[in-house]
């Protein structure tokens, strides 16, 4: 489920709300909240106000 949510957020460069994820992914808001919180804690996504955004990964040489 985490991979699915992360891929969905990564496909939304302008950000996405939980309600939009709930509708598109057909999962409960509670479950999505748990998964997005875990992704936030791991630094895989970021949250600004009530939208989730992909994290840009910088490649170091």
Backbone atoms as SQL, in Angstrom:
CREATE TABLE atoms (id INTEGER PRIMARY KEY, chain TEXT, resi INTEGER, resn TEXT, atom TEXT, x REAL, y REAL, z REAL);
INSERT INTO atoms VALUES
  (1, 'A', 1, 'UNK', 'N', 0.824, -1.194, 0.000),
  (2, 'A', 1, 'UNK', 'CA', 0.000, 0.000, 0.000),
  (3, 'A', 1, 'UNK', 'C', 0.871, 1.263, 0.000),
  (4, 'A', 2, 'UNK', 'N', 1.973, 1.221, 0.723),
  (5, 'A', 2, 'UNK', 'CA', 2.862, 2.389, 0.788),
  (6, 'A', 2, 'UNK', 'C', 3.395, 2.750, -0.593),
  (7, 'A', 3, 'UNK', 'N', 3.790, 1.730, -1.359),
  (8, 'A', 3, 'UNK', 'CA', 4.315, 1.984, -2.705),
  (9, 'A', 3, 'UNK', 'C', 3.254, 2.618, -3.595),
  (10, 'A', 4, 'UNK', 'N', 2.038, 2.136, -3.498),
  (11, 'A', 4, 'UNK', 'CA', 0.929, 2.671, -4.297),
  (12, 'A', 4, 'UNK', 'C', 0.683, 4.130, -3.964),
  (13, 'A', 5, 'UNK', 'N', 0.634, 4.449, -2.679),
  (14, 'A', 5, 'UNK', 'CA', 0.391, 5.827, -2.241),
  (15, 'A', 5, 'UNK', 'C', 1.553, 6.722, -2.662),
  (16, 'A', 6, 'UNK', 'N', 2.773, 6.245, -2.492),
  (17, 'A', 6, 'UNK', 'CA', 3.929, 7.059, -2.870),
  (18, 'A', 6, 'UNK', 'C', 3.948, 7.311, -4.369),
  (19, 'A', 7, 'UNK', 'N', 3.665, 6.296, -5.167),
  (20, 'A', 7, 'UNK', 'CA', 3.618, 6.483, -6.626),
  (21, 'A', 7, 'UNK', 'C', 2.537, 7.495, -7.010),
  (22, 'A', 8, 'UNK', 'N', 1.393, 7.411, -6.344),
  (23, 'A', 8, 'UNK', 'CA', 0.302, 8.339, -6.639),
  (24, 'A', 8, 'UNK', 'C', 0.713, 9.771, -6.290),
  (25, 'A', 9, 'UNK', 'N', 1.295, 9.969, -5.124),
  (26, 'A', 9, 'UNK', 'CA', 1.742, 11.304, -4.724),
  (27, 'A', 9, 'UNK', 'C', 2.828, 11.803, -5.687),
  (28, 'A', 10, 'UNK', 'N', 3.745, 10.929, -6.072),
  (29, 'A', 10, 'UNK', 'CA', 4.810, 11.315, -6.997),
  (30, 'A', 10, 'UNK', 'C', 4.264, 11.721, -8.363),
  (31, 'A', 11, 'UNK', 'N', 3.087, 11.223, -8.716),
  (32, 'A', 11, 'UNK', 'CA', 2.489, 11.574, -10.014),
  (33, 'A', 11, 'UNK', 'C', 1.703, 12.882, -9.950),
  (34, 'A', 12, 'UNK', 'N', 1.666, 13.511, -8.775),
  (35, 'A', 12, 'UNK', 'CA', 0.916, 14.755, -8.578),
  (36, 'A', 12, 'UNK', 'C', 1.860, 15.888, -8.174),
  (37, 'A', 13, 'UNK', 'N', 2.576, 16.494, -9.133),
  (38, 'A', 13, 'UNK', 'CA', 3.555, 17.524, -8.776),
  (39, 'A', 13, 'UNK', 'C', 2.943, 18.769, -8.127),
  (40, 'A', 14, 'UNK', 'N', 1.647, 18.994, -8.333),
  (41, 'A', 14, 'UNK', 'CA', 0.984, 20.151, -7.722),
  (42, 'A', 14, 'UNK', 'C', 0.379, 19.818, -6.363),
  (43, 'A', 15, 'UNK', 'N', 0.633, 18.616, -5.876),
  (44, 'A', 15, 'UNK', 'CA', 0.128, 18.195, -4.572),
  (45, 'A', 15, 'UNK', 'C', -1.217, 17.526, -4.671),
  (46, 'A', 16, 'UNK', 'N', -1.549, 16.775, -3.644),
  (47, 'A', 16, 'UNK', 'CA', -2.812, 16.037, -3.605),
  (48, 'A', 16, 'UNK', 'C', -3.304, 15.980, -2.166),
  (49, 'A', 17, 'UNK', 'N', -4.609, 16.073, -1.989),
  (50, 'A', 17, 'UNK', 'CA', -5.229, 15.996, -0.670),
  (51, 'A', 17, 'UNK', 'C', -5.632, 14.553, -0.371),
  (52, 'A', 18, 'UNK', 'N', -5.804, 14.257, 0.910),
  (53, 'A', 18, 'UNK', 'CA', -6.230, 12.917, 1.308),
  (54, 'A', 18, 'UNK', 'C', -7.551, 12.541, 0.651),
  (55, 'A', 19, 'UNK', 'N', -8.489, 13.478, 0.576),
  (56, 'A', 19, 'UNK', 'CA', -9.798, 13.190, -0.020),
  (57, 'A', 19, 'UNK', 'C', -9.660, 12.782, -1.484),
  (58, 'A', 20, 'UNK', 'N', -8.718, 13.406, -2.191),
  (59, 'A', 20, 'UNK', 'CA', -8.489, 13.055, -3.596),
  (60, 'A', 20, 'UNK', 'C', -7.872, 11.668, -3.711),
  (61, 'A', 21, 'UNK', 'N', -6.979, 11.349, -2.798),
  (62, 'A', 21, 'UNK', 'CA', -6.386, 10.010, -2.793),
  (63, 'A', 21, 'UNK', 'C', -7.437, 8.965, -2.465),
  (64, 'A', 22, 'UNK', 'N', -8.286, 9.297, -1.514),
  (65, 'A', 22, 'UNK', 'CA', -9.349, 8.379, -1.097),
  (66, 'A', 22, 'UNK', 'C', -10.226, 8.010, -2.296),
  (67, 'A', 23, 'UNK', 'N', -10.577, 9.009, -3.082),
  (68, 'A', 23, 'UNK', 'CA', -11.436, 8.782, -4.245),
  (69, 'A', 23, 'UNK', 'C', -10.715, 7.982, -5.334),
  (70, 'A', 24, 'UNK', 'N', -9.490, 8.367, -5.636),
  (71, 'A', 24, 'UNK', 'CA', -8.740, 7.727, -6.717),
  (72, 'A', 24, 'UNK', 'C', -8.268, 6.314, -6.367),
  (73, 'A', 25, 'UNK', 'N', -7.793, 6.144, -5.144),
  (74, 'A', 25, 'UNK', 'CA', -7.220, 4.855, -4.743),
  (75, 'A', 25, 'UNK', 'C', -8.240, 3.914, -4.109),
  (76, 'A', 26, 'UNK', 'N', -9.430, 4.449, -3.837),
  (77, 'A', 26, 'UNK', 'CA', -10.518, 3.655, -3.232),
  (78, 'A', 26, 'UNK', 'C', -10.088, 2.979, -1.930),
  (79, 'A', 27, 'UNK', 'N', -9.470, 3.795, -1.076),
  (80, 'A', 27, 'UNK', 'CA', -9.061, 3.344, 0.252),
  (81, 'A', 27, 'UNK', 'C', -9.655, 4.301, 1.272),
  (82, 'A', 28, 'UNK', 'N', -9.800, 3.853, 2.505),
  (83, 'A', 28, 'UNK', 'CA', -10.364, 4.715, 3.537),
  (84, 'A', 28, 'UNK', 'C', -9.390, 5.831, 3.887),
  (85, 'A', 29, 'UNK', 'N', -9.947, 6.952, 4.269),
  (86, 'A', 29, 'UNK', 'CA', -9.120, 8.104, 4.656),
  (87, 'A', 29, 'UNK', 'C', -8.251, 7.755, 5.855),
  (88, 'A', 30, 'UNK', 'N', -8.783, 6.946, 6.756),
  (89, 'A', 30, 'UNK', 'CA', -8.022, 6.535, 7.937),
  (90, 'A', 30, 'UNK', 'C', -6.772, 5.755, 7.536),
  (91, 'A', 31, 'UNK', 'N', -6.930, 4.805, 6.636),
  (92, 'A', 31, 'UNK', 'CA', -5.782, 4.009, 6.193),
  (93, 'A', 31, 'UNK', 'C', -4.780, 4.879, 5.440),
  (94, 'A', 32, 'UNK', 'N', -5.284, 5.750, 4.571),
  (95, 'A', 32, 'UNK', 'CA', -4.398, 6.639, 3.827),
  (96, 'A', 32, 'UNK', 'C', -3.655, 7.588, 4.768),
  (97, 'A', 33, 'UNK', 'N', -4.330, 8.031, 5.809),
  (98, 'A', 33, 'UNK', 'CA', -3.689, 8.899, 6.797),
  (99, 'A', 33, 'UNK', 'C', -2.539, 8.200, 7.485),
  (100, 'A', 34, 'UNK', 'N', -2.732, 6.936, 7.821),
  (101, 'A', 34, 'UNK', 'CA', -1.678, 6.146, 8.461),
  (102, 'A', 34, 'UNK', 'C', -0.486, 5.986, 7.520),
  (103, 'A', 35, 'UNK', 'N', -0.775, 5.640, 6.257),
  (104, 'A', 35, 'UNK', 'CA', 0.290, 5.406, 5.282),
  (105, 'A', 35, 'UNK', 'C', 1.042, 6.700, 4.980),
  (106, 'A', 36, 'UNK', 'N', 0.321, 7.803, 4.773),
  (107, 'A', 36, 'UNK', 'CA', 0.993, 9.071, 4.458),
  (108, 'A', 36, 'UNK', 'C', 1.819, 9.568, 5.646),
  (109, 'A', 37, 'UNK', 'N', 1.353, 9.347, 6.856),
  (110, 'A', 37, 'UNK', 'CA', 2.118, 9.737, 8.044),
  (111, 'A', 37, 'UNK', 'C', 3.438, 8.967, 8.083),
  (112, 'A', 38, 'UNK', 'N', 3.387, 7.679, 7.768),
  (113, 'A', 38, 'UNK', 'CA', 4.600, 6.856, 7.742),
  (114, 'A', 38, 'UNK', 'C', 5.558, 7.364, 6.659),
  (115, 'A', 39, 'UNK', 'N', 5.028, 7.682, 5.473),
  (116, 'A', 39, 'UNK', 'CA', 5.864, 8.198, 4.394),
  (117, 'A', 39, 'UNK', 'C', 6.474, 9.549, 4.769),
  (118, 'A', 40, 'UNK', 'N', 5.706, 10.381, 5.464),
  (119, 'A', 40, 'UNK', 'CA', 6.220, 11.670, 5.942),
  (120, 'A', 40, 'UNK', 'C', 7.372, 11.458, 6.909),
  (121, 'A', 41, 'UNK', 'N', 7.184, 10.569, 7.862),
  (122, 'A', 41, 'UNK', 'CA', 8.219, 10.295, 8.870),
  (123, 'A', 41, 'UNK', 'C', 9.492, 9.738, 8.247),
  (124, 'A', 42, 'UNK', 'N', 9.349, 9.022, 7.141),
  (125, 'A', 42, 'UNK', 'CA', 10.503, 8.441, 6.459),
  (126, 'A', 42, 'UNK', 'C', 11.129, 9.430, 5.472),
  (127, 'A', 43, 'UNK', 'N', 10.519, 10.602, 5.309),
  (128, 'A', 43, 'UNK', 'CA', 11.056, 11.612, 4.399),
  (129, 'A', 43, 'UNK', 'C', 10.801, 11.327, 2.931),
  (130, 'A', 44, 'UNK', 'N', 9.828, 10.478, 2.641),
  (131, 'A', 44, 'UNK', 'CA', 9.548, 10.094, 1.248),
  (132, 'A', 44, 'UNK', 'C', 8.554, 11.025, 0.567),
  (133, 'A', 45, 'UNK', 'N', 7.763, 11.744, 1.350),
  (134, 'A', 45, 'UNK', 'CA', 6.838, 12.753, 0.830),
  (135, 'A', 45, 'UNK', 'C', 6.895, 13.943, 1.777),
  (136, 'A', 46, 'UNK', 'N', 6.353, 15.068, 1.328),
  (137, 'A', 46, 'UNK', 'CA', 6.282, 16.227, 2.220),
  (138, 'A', 46, 'UNK', 'C', 4.850, 16.739, 2.228),
  (139, 'A', 47, 'UNK', 'N', 4.514, 17.475, 3.278),
  (140, 'A', 47, 'UNK', 'CA', 3.163, 17.992, 3.437),
  (141, 'A', 47, 'UNK', 'C', 3.238, 19.501, 3.642),
  (142, 'A', 48, 'UNK', 'N', 2.432, 20.217, 2.865),
  (143, 'A', 48, 'UNK', 'CA', 2.303, 21.660, 3.007),
  (144, 'A', 48, 'UNK', 'C', 0.818, 21.934, 3.165),
  (145, 'A', 49, 'UNK', 'N', 0.470, 22.500, 4.330),
  (146, 'A', 49, 'UNK', 'CA', -0.936, 22.714, 4.715),
  (147, 'A', 49, 'UNK', 'C', -1.653, 21.373, 4.653),
  (148, 'A', 50, 'UNK', 'N', -2.595, 21.184, 3.716),
  (149, 'A', 50, 'UNK', 'CA', -3.328, 19.911, 3.690),
  (150, 'A', 50, 'UNK', 'C', -3.065, 19.117, 2.417),
  (151, 'A', 51, 'UNK', 'N', -1.942, 19.398, 1.755),
  (152, 'A', 51, 'UNK', 'CA', -1.586, 18.684, 0.530),
  (153, 'A', 51, 'UNK', 'C', -0.266, 17.946, 0.701),
  (154, 'A', 52, 'UNK', 'N', -0.194, 16.801, 0.047),
  (155, 'A', 52, 'UNK', 'CA', 1.021, 15.987, 0.054),
  (156, 'A', 52, 'UNK', 'C', 1.726, 16.154, -1.286),
  (157, 'A', 53, 'UNK', 'N', 3.047, 16.305, -1.233),
  (158, 'A', 53, 'UNK', 'CA', 3.854, 16.543, -2.419),
  (159, 'A', 53, 'UNK', 'C', 4.974, 15.526, -2.506),
  (160, 'A', 54, 'UNK', 'N', 5.427, 15.239, -3.731),
  (161, 'A', 54, 'UNK', 'CA', 6.597, 14.360, -3.860),
  (162, 'A', 54, 'UNK', 'C', 7.843, 15.072, -3.353),
  (163, 'A', 55, 'UNK', 'N', 8.781, 14.306, -2.876),
  (164, 'A', 55, 'UNK', 'CA', 10.057, 14.843, -2.433),
  (165, 'A', 55, 'UNK', 'C', 11.020, 14.735, -3.602),
  (166, 'A', 56, 'UNK', 'N', 11.671, 15.840, -3.924),
  (167, 'A', 56, 'UNK', 'CA', 12.665, 15.799, -5.011),
  (168, 'A', 56, 'UNK', 'C', 13.953, 15.239, -4.445),
  (169, 'A', 57, 'UNK', 'N', 14.471, 14.270, -5.117),
  (170, 'A', 57, 'UNK', 'CA', 15.694, 13.627, -4.671),
  (171, 'A', 57, 'UNK', 'C', 16.864, 14.247, -5.416),
  (172, 'A', 58, 'UNK', 'N', 17.826, 14.731, -4.668),
  (173, 'A', 58, 'UNK', 'CA', 19.022, 15.273, -5.313),
  (174, 'A', 58, 'UNK', 'C', 20.080, 14.176, -5.349),
  (175, 'A', 59, 'UNK', 'N', 20.685, 14.018, -6.491),
  (176, 'A', 59, 'UNK', 'CA', 21.703, 12.969, -6.662),
  (177, 'A', 59, 'UNK', 'C', 23.075, 13.604, -6.450),
  (178, 'A', 60, 'UNK', 'N', 23.803, 13.084, -5.483),
  (179, 'A', 60, 'UNK', 'CA', 25.135, 13.615, -5.175),
  (180, 'A', 60, 'UNK', 'C', 26.188, 12.811, -5.929),
  (181, 'A', 61, 'UNK', 'N', 27.206, 13.506, -6.406),
  (182, 'A', 61, 'UNK', 'CA', 28.289, 12.813, -7.128),
  (183, 'A', 61, 'UNK', 'C', 29.465, 12.598, -6.211);
